[in-house]
Amino acid sequence: MMSSNQALGILLQIYQSLLVVALAPLLTGWVNQCRAWLQNRSGPGVMQPYRTLRKLFHKDAVIAYNASLLFRATPYIRFGCMWLAAAIIPIIAVDLPFSPAADVIALVGVFALARVFIALAAMDIGTAFGTLGARREMLVSFLAEPALLMVFFTASMISHSTQLPRIVEALAQHQFVLYPSLAFAGLAFVIVLLAENARIPVDNPATHLELTMIHEAMILEYSARHLALVEWASSLKLFAYISIGIALFLPYGIAEVGAMAGNWGSALPLAIIALLVKMVLAGAALALLEALLAKMRIFRTPEFLGTAFLLAVLGLLIHFLLGA
Amino acid sequence: MTMPYSIQIINLLASLLLLIAFAMLSQRRILSLINLFAWQGLVLSLSTFVVAYSTGQHHLYYSAALTLLLKVLVLPWLLHRLMRKLNVRWDVETLINIPATMLVGIGLVIFSFNLAAPISQLSESITRGLIGIALASVLLSMLMMLTRRKAIPQVVGFLAMENGLFFAATSATHGMPMVVELGIALDVLVATFIFGIFFFQIRETFDSLDISNMEKLKDD
């Protein structure tokens, strides 16, 4: 027998997972549209990613002659990883039945798994650009990952838990307190977000010049439905990262399943409106940041990500010293 | 265990001070270095103001105003003018590369937090956790003086070090007597003037502000 709370939890879990998959391309479209506006272009409209996905799904896939099973499986694995990550993060409600499946450390592991597969698939074909992209991706991510872990540790120290729902509860439901350590962690997180999602100071998502590519170089060989899944997974990844950022630094408005059982007619729309408002603001802020920054040389990237690590460690140290 | 808001704000400003110290350490351009120094002065002035407000010590208002006047307006203006007159726009040269400097900086922060922990326990003041941060920013400024090759960044490092000391004084002991503060402020101002004259002398003698040239001043 399932209690009504559990049933509601499962329902919400399914709802959140579907909502995230449906909304992720919209976020990418919104960021691109904002960027176009900031660059004084009219832009393709926020629905462009959906059109691209539809077009790609209708095409026939062309696969290199010497591609192995790994190359074919990677888009599905990557999409699955990102979807799993998006299901674990408390996006519209905390205490979803999936959330105990992985804490923040395992979440970093899920992202790492997707990254390993895409890097391997890029090298699988044996083209020069794929290998180059894979190596660069690894260079960026091996520096970004410890910084991300440190950000999570800072939040965990404050809330005494590595479970995202517990962190959200601890940060959202207490009296408002200024946390200098979280401010540092937030800065570090923004840098990691830019690096991990192939955004501008580290990588240019709109580039056509192979020599400067990181993420795009890895997926040059993909076409049709595989490419569509890879693109969709990238949108999901951006959505998941921004959701993590919201959960850690702006956790106000995320509903609780327990509290929702009684009055879920009001709590759920409120949570969704809060999510949409935050996503619109975060997307616009991301586009603004990208418009203000210039792409840096690849050899400056370690220094940039080193700064993120430094900020996260400083946040942790300040938490120890000030207890805040 | 929620702390009063004034303490939270002071903690936040202290963290900002530490952040600015690191930003200065990582800075490659002299112009941004001077601007960062002005920001540091502003944060310092704000934190002094908050301490003054929360403890009701009126002389701290004067010292906050003095900090604002001297460290946010006069000294950066002097340094800017000096830069224009010396016509130095080159990038800062460091002795060891910047990521390594940052790692040493983290080590210094841990060291000073450890060093300050027993001292803080002796203090009755509620802002005692800040001694560690003040000590860390003093040491970081010293590190900046050690790792820079040119004269102007070293002077900025010296001035930033004084900022750290000043922060330690206001946060841990609620400020020094007014006479002492005025004396220090005057000292810093005079020191900057003298440094300015030194810069011209160094440049006239060596055609450069690289202080490693001064090693040639031996008799033999």
Interface residues (C-beta under 8 A of the other chain):
Chain A: Q175 V177 L178 P180 S181 A183 F184 P302 E303 G306 T307 L310 L311 V313 L314 L317 I318 F320 L321 L322 G323 A324
Chain B: M1 T2 M3 Y5 Q8 I9 N11 L12 A14 S15 L16 L18 L19 F22 S26 I98 P99 M102 G105 I106 V109 I110 F113 G129 L130 G132 I133
